Amino acid sequence: MVQKRLSEATKKRLRAGRMLQKGKGCAEVALAVGVARQTVYTWKALLDEGGIDALRAVPGRGRPAQLDEEQLASVRAAIMQSPTEHGFGTELWTLKRVGAVIERLHGVRFSQGHVWRILGSLGFSPQKPEKRAIERDDAAVRKWKRNTWPALKKKPSEKAE
């Protein structure tokens, strides 16, 4: 028989169910398992109605994930490579670029907000590039500020007296 790995949430529910079967109170179970007391009351109702198997079979909340663990691992591996290896012009990963890579690899399109959540679940955090580009020419910037910028700035109008 192939044993399916239990999720952390399922393990929590089963632990809570065993504690409830031993006569522990809902508040005590909630504290021990690390969930809200109301959650334990919900689990207790399931336990009373269908036994411990009812706690094992609680369906996940929300929409099913569109990427499985293996696909997420391939996204992580792709992001660990350079963006230029995926056809982008610079060495900077953006949400838009990561979304494009996910769509290219797995044919699933996500909003940038969801791409952000996926990156967080993969252990990535936002990083800011250094303030100044390596290619920056400080002399050219000074010259532009001295010569071009004053001509572009708005002049105060004569009516504003």
C-alpha positions as CSV (number, residue, x, y, z in Angstrom):
1,M,0.0,0.0,0.0
2,V,1.3,3.4,-0.9
3,Q,1.1,5.8,2.0
4,K,0.2,9.4,1.2
5,R,2.1,12.0,3.1
6,L,-0.1,14.0,5.4
7,S,-0.1,17.8,5.2
8,E,0.7,19.8,8.3
9,A,-2.9,20.9,8.6
10,T,-4.1,17.3,8.5
11,K,-1.5,16.3,11.2
12,K,-2.8,19.2,13.3
13,R,-6.4,18.1,12.9
14,L,-5.6,14.5,13.8
15,R,-3.6,15.5,16.8
16,A,-6.5,17.7,18.0
17,G,-8.9,14.8,17.3
18,R,-6.9,12.4,19.4
19,M,-6.7,14.9,22.3
20,L,-10.5,15.5,22.1
21,Q,-11.1,11.7,22.2
22,K,-9.0,11.6,25.4
23,G,-11.4,14.1,26.9
24,K,-9.4,17.3,26.6
25,G,-11.3,20.6,26.4
26,C,-11.5,22.6,23.2
27,A,-9.6,25.6,24.7
28,E,-6.8,23.3,25.9
29,V,-6.6,21.6,22.5
30,A,-6.6,24.9,20.7
31,L,-3.7,26.2,22.7
32,A,-1.7,22.9,22.3
33,V,-2.3,22.7,18.6
34,G,-1.9,26.4,17.9
35,V,-5.3,27.2,16.3
36,A,-8.3,29.3,17.3
37,R,-10.8,27.8,19.8
38,Q,-13.6,28.1,17.2
39,T,-11.6,25.9,14.8
40,V,-11.4,23.2,17.4
41,Y,-15.2,23.3,17.9
42,T,-15.6,22.9,14.1
43,W,-13.2,19.9,14.2
44,K,-15.0,18.4,17.3
45,A,-18.3,18.5,15.4
46,L,-16.7,16.7,12.5
47,L,-15.2,14.2,14.9
48,D,-18.5,13.6,16.6
49,E,-20.2,13.1,13.3
50,G,-17.7,11.0,11.3
51,G,-14.9,9.9,13.6
52,I,-11.2,10.5,13.2
53,D,-11.4,9.7,9.4
54,A,-13.7,12.7,9.0
55,L,-10.8,14.9,10.2
56,R,-8.4,13.3,7.8
57,A,-10.7,13.9,4.9
58,V,-11.4,17.7,5.4
59,P,-11.0,19.2,1.9
60,G,-8.6,22.1,1.5
61,R,-10.1,25.6,1.5
62,G,-10.2,27.7,-1.5
63,R,-9.4,27.0,-5.1
64,P,-7.0,24.1,-5.8
65,A,-3.4,25.1,-6.5
66,Q,-2.6,25.3,-10.2
67,L,1.0,24.3,-9.7
68,D,2.1,21.2,-7.9
69,E,5.2,20.7,-5.8
70,E,7.2,19.5,-8.8
71,Q,6.2,22.4,-10.9
72,L,7.0,24.9,-8.1
73,A,10.5,23.2,-7.8
74,S,11.1,23.8,-11.5
75,V,10.0,27.5,-11.1
76,R,12.5,27.8,-8.2
77,A,15.3,26.2,-10.3
78,A,14.5,28.6,-13.2
79,I,14.6,31.7,-10.9
80,M,18.0,30.5,-9.6
81,Q,19.3,30.9,-13.1
82,S,20.2,34.3,-14.6
83,P,17.3,36.2,-16.2
84,T,19.4,36.5,-19.3
85,E,19.4,32.7,-19.7
86,H,15.6,33.0,-20.1
87,G,16.0,35.7,-22.8
88,F,15.6,38.9,-20.7
89,G,17.9,41.8,-21.4
90,T,19.2,42.5,-17.9
91,E,20.2,40.6,-14.7
92,L,17.1,41.7,-12.8
93,W,14.2,39.4,-11.9
94,T,10.8,41.3,-11.8
95,L,7.3,40.0,-11.0
96,K,6.4,40.4,-14.7
97,R,9.4,38.3,-15.8
98,V,8.8,35.6,-13.2
99,G,5.2,35.4,-14.4
100,A,6.4,35.1,-18.0
101,V,8.7,32.2,-17.0
102,I,5.9,30.4,-15.2
103,E,3.6,30.8,-18.2
104,R,6.4,29.6,-20.5
105,L,7.2,26.6,-18.4
106,H,3.7,25.5,-17.3
107,G,1.2,27.4,-19.4
108,V,-0.4,29.0,-16.4
109,R,-0.8,32.8,-16.1
110,F,-0.9,34.5,-12.7
111,S,-1.4,38.1,-11.6
112,Q,1.6,39.9,-10.3
113,G,0.2,39.7,-6.8
114,H,-0.1,35.9,-7.0
115,V,3.4,35.7,-8.5
116,W,4.6,37.6,-5.4
117,R,2.9,35.1,-3.1
118,I,4.4,32.2,-5.1
119,L,7.9,33.7,-4.7
120,G,7.3,34.2,-1.0
121,S,6.2,30.5,-0.6
122,L,9.5,29.5,-2.4
123,G,11.5,31.4,0.1
124,F,12.4,34.5,-2.0
125,S,12.3,38.0,-0.7
126,P,12.3,41.3,-2.4
127,Q,15.8,42.7,-3.1
128,K,16.6,46.2,-4.3
129,P,19.3,46.7,-6.9
130,E,22.2,49.0,-5.9
131,K,21.2,52.7,-6.2
132,R,23.6,53.5,-9.0
133,A,24.2,51.6,-12.2
134,I,27.7,50.4,-12.8
135,E,27.6,52.1,-16.3
136,R,26.7,55.5,-14.8
137,D,28.8,58.4,-16.0
138,D,28.9,61.0,-13.2
139,A,30.6,63.6,-15.4
140,A,27.8,63.3,-18.0
141,V,25.2,63.6,-15.3
142,R,26.8,66.7,-13.9
143,K,27.0,68.2,-17.4
144,W,23.3,67.4,-18.1
145,K,22.2,69.0,-14.8
146,R,24.2,72.1,-15.5
147,N,23.3,72.6,-19.1
148,T,20.1,70.8,-20.1
149,W,18.1,70.7,-16.9
150,P,17.8,74.5,-16.3
151,A,16.3,74.8,-19.8
152,L,13.7,72.2,-19.1
153,K,12.6,73.5,-15.7
154,K,9.5,75.6,-15.6
155,K,10.0,79.3,-15.1
156,P,7.8,81.1,-12.6
157,S,5.1,82.9,-14.4
158,E,4.9,86.7,-14.2
159,K,1.2,86.6,-13.2
160,A,2.1,84.8,-9.9
161,E,3.0,88.0,-8.0
